[in-house]
Amino acid sequence: MTGQSATMLAAHVHGPGDVRLDPIAIPTPGPGEVVVRVAACGICGSDLGYIAKGSLDGVHPLATPLPIGHEFAGTVVAIGAGVETIAVGSRVAVNPDRGYIGCGGNEGAMASHIRVGPAKLNDTLFLLPDHVSFAHAALAEPLSVALHGLRMARVNSADQVAILGAGPIGLCAVAMLRHMGAQNIAIFDRVDSRLERARALGAHLAVNVTSETLPVALARFHGSGDRFGSPYVGTDVFVDAAGSGAALTEVFTHAKKGARIAVIALHKAPVPFDLFRMMANEITLVGAIADDRPEEFGEALAMIAADAAALAPLISHSYPFDRFAEALTVAADADKAAKVMLTFAGQTA
């Protein structure tokens, strides 16, 4: 690896709308740490949010520039003292949620190298089979986010599930539901190209809400009924991957007795709830965010290894890191992009 005095460019948020590629020293590993040479890093909606808000929450200003990038995979190029189970040259996917990589920690993966610690196999670092590309491996984090939301909502293969939003996390939810054996997956969005990707990933019903409303579509697909004089749809689980207050309110209005709702979207404003309907219909509402339990990351990676080809619709674009600004612009365009990957010189994604 290049010596400690060498520098690299790393993406940092400096303020609202202000993201820069800053020169910083290439890291070296401390005790219990490794350095990974990044091969592929996905652009997440949260990355775009941090840039737009200028901080993690848009309320508290940054004391120091915020490193970003957390969906990544690459090759271990240096190991620190005490690391025994991981060798230089290992191809790995990194579970960023164990150390808040790119989400408030000291490291970000939108750079050619990143320090990872503590370096623990099947915890922070997962070895990649030779047939799994780095770009596919970088999908493990968003897939595990979707999986965690489904687990929080206690989804099983017999459930009828509706997903709000066919952005990257909504599409990941489709992929994980297909992996779990779900047979009645519906998804809703306003962008036809996203819905086409959802169908390719395994959605059984993909509806543009500008053409047909959610309750009408779900009534014909999942069935319907009446309780206390109000109509309901037969959907067992709703997954909010859209962040639309109006859509979530519509779900509450039409949810059946015992329905479960998982919110995995980033909502930008408070949403009023009809708590009478929640009580009277015994609706369960759960929130879910990236989880630090490594087993879900590992399960997502195992699914990728078993059927990576089926995930091809998730990756819409790939850009070399020297086209960083262009990649961000495309990632923010719902009509064009699903998951946008950044790739780095010297590695094959």
Secondary structure, DSSP 8 states (H G I E B T S, - for coil): ---TT-EEEEEEEEETTEEEEEEEE-----TT-EEEEEEEEEE-HHHHHHHHHTSSSSSS--SS-EEB--EEEEEEEEE-TT--S--TT-EEEE-GGGTTTTBTSS--SSBSEEEE-S--BTTTEEE--TTS-HHHHTTHHHHHHHHHHHHHTT--TT-EEEEE--SHHHHHHHHHHHHHT-SEEEEEES-HHHHHHHHHHT-SEEEETTTS-HHHHHHHHH-EEEETTEEEE--SEEEE-S--HHHHHHHHHH--TT-EEEE-S--SS-----HHHHHHTT-EEEE------HHHHHHHHHHHHHHGGGGGGGEEEEEEGGGHHHHHHHHT-TTT-SEEEEE-TTS--
